[in-house]
Amino acid sequence: MLYINQLKLKPGFSRNDLVKKVSAALKVLPEDIIDVTIDRRSLDARKRNNILYIVNAIVSVKREDSVLRRITDGSVSKYEPVVYTFPAHGDMPLKSRPIIVGAGPAGLFCAYYLAKNGYKPIVLERGLDVDSRKKSVERFWETGVLDPNSNVLFGEGGAGAFSDGKLNTLVKDKDGRNKEVLSLFVKYGAKPSILYDSKPHVGTDVLCEIVKSMREDIKKMGGEFRFNAEMTDIVLKNGRVKSVKINGLTELDCDILLLCIGHSARNTFSMLYDHGIKMEQKEFAVGFRVEHHQKFIDKAFCTDDESVLKFISPVSYKLTYKHESGRGVYSFCMCPGGYVVNASSENGRLCVNGMSYSGRSGEHANSAIIVSVGPKDFGSDHPLAGIEFQRKIEENAFAAGNGMIPVEHYGDFKRKVTGADSVLPDFGEFVGNPPCTKGSYIFADITKVLPEELNRTFVDAMEYFDKVTPGFGASDVLMSAVESRTSSPVRITRGDNFQSLNCEGLYPIGEGAGYAGGIMSAAMDGMKAAEAVAKVYMPLSE
């Protein structure tokens, strides 16, 4: 088979269009093409009057060797697929079943590959199974009554289950893990197009079904799931893990403990710190969710040609800005056709996230616009100081909205931050369309949520983005507070063998441990941890 780079096709192209492009690139007749598979498809919107898809394709063609010799411009090469291979197992026996804490992407993919290869893992999840969790989340959005263990951030599927379900990653993938993860998503219900789209997504509705199907196969392969089972303590002996305590009651022996706890397991971080597990502060970013009409985003970042937009809408965007203070400001977790959701996990504190369903059919686009923060903002060198910083701004957001999502128009926010208008607007007056939220909202003053310096940096960034994309910083743009859980504020340090630097048998994994940033990188980190275990230990006997 051959690999062809940089085929240019118009949005809405058919398979016949693709075959014609391939035959022209290879200088053969269309009937000489045996098969064509898209390997990658990305949108090139740099020229508004000439929007194109850039396609890389895998092709089977008659007389392949002669075709390859004839094409000398570098656009065609021999296709050499990268096939993921799980490593051969080691020879050290396990005394007990591996325990995985957390059923997010890292935990699920770690469990999948351990179960598939005979290690019979036990997965402990503090929250509920995904169907029960959906009921808890919807009840919270309707009533404001929070279940601290079953919410947008805790439960089967992890924080990513109630998100846009973006599956793109910047992780280099010479071993084929990326394609392997995407293939499993397709196996369990995702659209095949995620295998080649440059910005694949599945949506929260599809993700929940995928998670459930994946769990059932893990169980068939020898894995076990325990829900409403919080790891409340660990027992150490001679510098290694001996057992874990569940819900403060049950003790379970283990010599392998894989921590896939997610970025919001604050009480778990504290417990591990109290046991002396090495960890350190990690920089992250905070800010606000901003909402625009999706039609504005489509036209501002792509084209106003409706004949093209019908094939590519809703459009997404990515923005970055370097402030004079040295802080980075950037868009994060952009959700086309999505919702701003109340993603709180602690009573008396409020944070928001973005979520889309698979159809991305909501009227608004939303994205977090976030500002980098670090030790100088935390006011302490304590490893958990970033958590306390998060808690403070979440308390401010809760107070601003009286427990509801506090929303403000950007124009009002800007005037108060810059001092350009001494007259405060009347809050509660509705201007324009309502925000697209999951969970109750209220118009409020959100200038007291973040420190003043961060507010000023945010405004400077929005003004810059407005110059680049006129209208992005319009006065009626909606802002919701506060986006605080962008990534883990802690890194639980580990060695090349994936084990804690000072606790043998403890494997910090994924986003919560500070080694991933999203569904894909967390899933791949979970796979790597499973590989690390397998290289040392034998599978469990029947």
N, C-alpha and C positions, 0 to 999 in steps of 0.2 A: 504493500500500500504506500501511497504518497501523501505528503503533507503540503498543503498550499496555504501561503500567508497572504493576508491583505486583499481579499476579494471585496470589491465595493458593490453593494446592492442597495436599492431604494427600499425604504420602509414598506412593508406589505408584500415583499418579494415572495414568489412561489417556489416550489421545488424545481419546476421547469426553468425558472429564472436562474436558480443556483446552478443547475446542470449546464445551462448555456454558458455561464460565467466560467465554470470549471473547464468545459471543453475548449473555450477560447484561451484560457490561461495555459492549458496543456497542449494546445494546437492539435486537437483531435476532434473527431466527429462526436456528437452527443451520444450516438449509439455505441461508441467505444467505452463510454463510462459505465462501469458495472455497478458501482454504489458510491454514494456521497453521504458523509456524516459531518454535521457541523461540530467542530471542537470548541470554538469560541466565537461569540458574537458581541460586539460592542457598538454603541451608538456614537457617531462622529457628528456633533452639532456645532462645530466651529464656524461653519458657513450657513447662516440662517436660510439662505435660498437654495441650499444643496445639502440637505440632511441625508446622511448615508449610514448604513450598517457596514462595519468592517468585519469580515467573516474569515476565519481560518477553518479549513476543511480537511478531513481525512478522506482520501479517494482511492477506490480500487478501479483500475483501468486496464484495458487490454494492452499487451506489449509494454508493460511498465518500465522495464529496463531501458528500452529505446527512447521512451518518452523522457525519462530522467536524464539521459545523456543529451537530449536535444535542448532541454531548458537550462540555460546557463546564467540566468539573471539572479539566482539566489532565492527566488520566490517559492521554488518547489524543492522538496527534499524527501529523502526516504523516511517513512514514518516509523519511529521507534517508540512504541508505547511504554509507559512506565507502569508497571504492575505492582501493586502493594503486596508485600509478603510479610506475614507475621513471623517473628523469629523462632528458631528451634528452642525448645525449653531447656532449662538448666537441670542440674541433678540434685539440688538440695530439697529435701522433703519439707512439706508444710505441716505444721502441727494442727492447724485449724484453718477454717475457710477465710479467705481474704474478706475484709469488711470495707465497704465503700460508703462514705458519709456524704450524702447529697445525690439527688436524682436529676440534676441539671444536665446540660450537654456533656460536660467532662465526666460526670458519674455514669451516665447512661452508656457512653461509648467505651469507657473503661470496663464497665460491667459486661457489655456485649462481647468484647474480644476476650475477656477472661472466661466468660461462660462458654463461648464458642470453642475455646481451647482447653476446656476441662478443669477450670479452677473453681467453679461453683461459688461465685461471690455472693455475699449478703449485702444488699443495699439498704441503708438506713436513711429514711427521709423524714425530717421533722414535720413536714406538711402532709397534705392528703393526696390521694391519687388524683389524676388530672380531672376526672369528671366531678368528683366531690369538690375539688379546688375551684372549678369554674363556678359552682354554686356559691361558695364562700365569697369569691371575688364579686360576683354580680350582686350578692346581698349587701356587700360593703358599699359598692357604687350606688345602690338604691337607698340604703339606710344610714350609711356612715358608721355602722358598727363593725369594727375591725377585729378579725381573728389574727392575733400576732404570729400564728404558726401556719396559717393557710390564707395566702393573699397574693398580690401581684408578684411578690418577690420570693415567697417560700411555697414549696410544694413540688409535686412531680412535674418535670420539665424545666424547673428553674426559672429565673427571671426572664429568660428569653422566650418562654412560652406565651407571655402576654406582651408581645412586642411586634415589630414589623416582620420579624423572622428573616432578617437579612443574612445571607450566607456567603458574602464576599469576605475575603481576608487578605492581608498583606504578607502572611507567613509563606516563606519559601518552601516549595513542596517537591523536592527532588526524589522523594520516596513514594509518592503517589497517595499519601493520606488524604489530601484534599478531595481528589476524585473518588476515593473510596467512601468518604463521608457523604458526598453528594449522591453517590450511587445507592447508599443505604437509605437516604431520604426518599429517593425515587422508589425504591423497593417498598417502602412503607407508606407511600401515598402522595408524594410530591410530584409536580409536573416534570416530565423529562427535560424541559427547557432549562431547568436549573443546572444541568450538566454543562451547558455551553454559554449561558448568559453571563456577561461580565459583572452584572450586579444582580445575582439571583436572590429571590426572596420567596417565602412560602406563605406567610400570613399566619396570624395566631390561630385561626380556625383550623387550618390544615395541620399546623404544628401540634396541636393538642391530640389530633387523631394519630399522627405519626408516633408521638411519644407513647401512647397507649399500645399501639401495635408492636412497637419495639420492646416494650416491657414484657408483653406476652411471649415473644420469641426468646427473650433472655431467660424467662422462667422455664420454657421448654428445654433450653440447653443446660439447665441445672442451677440457674441463678435464683435468688430469693429476694423479695421486696418486703420491707416492713415500713408501713406508713404510720404517721403520728408517733414516730420513734426518734426523738431527739437525743443525740449524743450529748449528755450533760457533763460527762467527765471522762478522763482517760486515766488508766493506771499504768505507771511506768516501773520498771525494775531493771537496775543495772544499765541504765541508759538506753533501754529499748521498750517498745510498747508491749504490755502484757495483756491488757483488756480494756474494754470500754464500758461505760455505764449508760444505760438508756432510760430516759425520763426520770433519772434519779433513783430508779428501782432495780432494774435488771442489769446484771453484769454478764458480758459476753467476751470470752477469751479470743484473742487474736494475736498473731505475730506479724500480720501485714494489715496496716490501716491506711487507706487511701482517702485523703481529705479533699473532697470536691464540694466545699461548703458554700461557695458563692460569695459575692462581694458584700453581702449585707448581714452575714452571720456574726453580728457584733458580740453577742454573749459568748460565742465559741472562740472568737479571737481572744477575749479576755481570759477565758478559762485556759487556753493554751499558753498565754503569756504568764499566767500564775504558775504554770508548771515549768516555766523556764525555757519553753520552745523558742528558738531563735527566730526573731522577726524584726522588720525594720519599717520605717515610714516609707510610703510611696506617694509620689506626686500624682494628682489627678486633676479634674477640672469641674467647675460648677457654673451654673448660670440659669437661664430661663428657657422655657419652650416658647417659640414664636410661631404664630399661625398666619398664613396668607391663603387667599383663594387659590385653589389648585389651578384654575384657568390662568391666573396671573403668572404662576410659576411656569406653567407650560410655555407661555408666550415669552416670558422674560429670559428663560434659560434655554429655549430651543427655537421655536418658530411660531408665527401666528397663522401659518398655513393649515387650515382645518383638514385638508385632504391628507396631510402628513400626520397631524396630531391624532387622528382617529386610529392610527396604527401604533403610536408610541406613548400616548398619554396614559397614566399620569407620569410626568417628568420629575426627576429628582435633581438635587444640586449638592455641591460640596463647596464650602467657602472657608478660606483661611485668612488670618490677619496677624501680623506681628506688631504689637503695641510698642511704643517708645520706651515703656517701662521694662521691656523684655518679655512680658507675658505673651503667650500665644492665645489667640481667640479663634475658634473654629466651629463649624456646624458639626453636629454629632447626631447619629441615629435619626437621619432624616426620614420622615414617614409620608410618602405621597398618598393623598386620599385617605388620611388616617385620623386618629383621635389623640388628644392629650388625656392621659389617664392618671387618676389618683393612685400612686404606687406605694403608699405608705406601708410600713411594716411595724411601727412602734406607736403606741397611743400617745397623743399629745405632740406628735411630730408629723410633718407632711412633706412628701416629695412627689414629683411628677415624672412621667415617662411618656414615650410615644408608642402608639400601637396602630397596626393596620390589619385588616382582614385580607384574605388572599386576593379579592377583587380590587382592592385599593380604590373603592368607589366613593369615598367620603368627599364632601364638598371642599374641605380644606386640606392643605399641606401643612405639616408642622415639623419643626426641627429644634433640637436644643442648640442654642448659641452659648458656648461655654468658654470660660476663662480659666487658664491654668492656675493652680494653687500649689503651694509647697510648704516646707517647714517654717518659713518666715510668717506665713499666714496662720499656722497652727499654734504658734506661741509657745511651743515646747518641743524638746527632742525626744519625748516619750514615743515609743513605737505606735501607740494607739491614739496619739494626739489628733491625727486626721479624722478619726471617728468622732471625737468630741467636737471638732470643727463642723462636721456634717450635722451632728445632732443640734448644734446651736442654730444653724441657719434653717434647719427643718422646724425647730420650735418657732422661729420667727415667721416662717411661712404659715404654720398652723394658726398662730395668733392673728396674722394679717387676714386670713380668710375665715376665722372663727371655726376652723375644722374643715372648711370647704376649700376647693382649689381657688386661690386668690388670683384674679385676672385683672390686667390693666392695659389700656391702650398705650402703645409706645410713645405717642406724642405727649401724653400726660406724664409718663415716667421720665422722658427726656427733659421736659421743662423743669421738673422738680430737681433732677440730678444736676442740671447745668445752671439752675437759678435764673433761667431766661424769663420765667413768668412767676411772679410772687403770688398770684391768685390760684389757689388750689381748686381743681374742678370738683363738682359734686359727684361723689361716688354713688354707684347704684343706677345712674342714668345710662340707659343702653344706647349705644351708637352703632349702627350697622348690624351685620349678621352676628348671631351669638357664637361663642366659641364651640368647637366640636370636642366635647369632653365625654369621658366615662367617669362618672362621679359628679356630685354637685359642685357648682362654682359660684363665686360672688365677685363682683367688681370691687376692688380694694386698692389701697396704697401698698405697693410692694417694694418701695424704695428702702425700707428698713430690713429687708430680708438678708441681703448680702452686705458686707462691709462697703463703705463709701468708695474706696479705691476700686473695688471690683465693679461697682455700678458705673463709675466714670469710664473704666476700660471697656465695659460692655457698650456704652453709648458711643464711644469713639469707634469701636468696631462696626456697629450698626451704621454709623455715618459713612464709613469707608465702603461697606457693602452696598449702601445706597448709591454711592458715586459709581461703583462698578456696574450695579444693576439697579437703575432708577426705579423707585417704588418699593424697593425692599425695606427701606426704613420709613415708609409712609406713616403718618400719624395714627391711622386707624388699625395698624398691625396689632394683633393681640399677643400679649405676653402672659405666661402662667408661671408661678413660682412653686417649688424651686427644683431645678434639675441638679441633684446632688449625688446620685449613685452612678456616675458615669463609668467608674472602674473602682477596683478595690483600693482603699487608702493604706493597705498593709501588704507587705510581701513577707511570706513565711519562707525563709531562705532554704534552699536545697542544693545538693551537689549534683554532679553529672549522673549519678545513679538514681536521681529523682527522690532521694531520701533526705529528710531533714538533716541539717548540718550537725545537730547534737542529739538526735533521737533516732536510733535505728528502728527500721520497720515502719516509720511514719513518712508517708508520701504526700507532700503538699502539691495540689494539682489545680490547674484551671484558673479561672478569673479571680476567685476568692483568695487564692494563694499568691496572686500577683503575676501569673505567668500566661495570661490570655486576656483577650479583649473582644469578646463577642462569641456567638454560637460556634462558628467554624474553628477558631483557634482554640476554644475550650474543648471541643470535641476531639481535635487532633492531639491536644495535650493529654486528654484522657487515654487515647490510644497509645501514646508514647509511654505513659505510666504502666499500662497493661503490658507493654513490651518489656519494660524494665523489670517487672516482676517475673515475667516468663523466662527471661534470660538467666535468672538465678534459680528459680524454683521449679520443681516438678509439678505437673497437674495432680490433682487429688484423685486417688484411686476410687473406683466405683464402690 
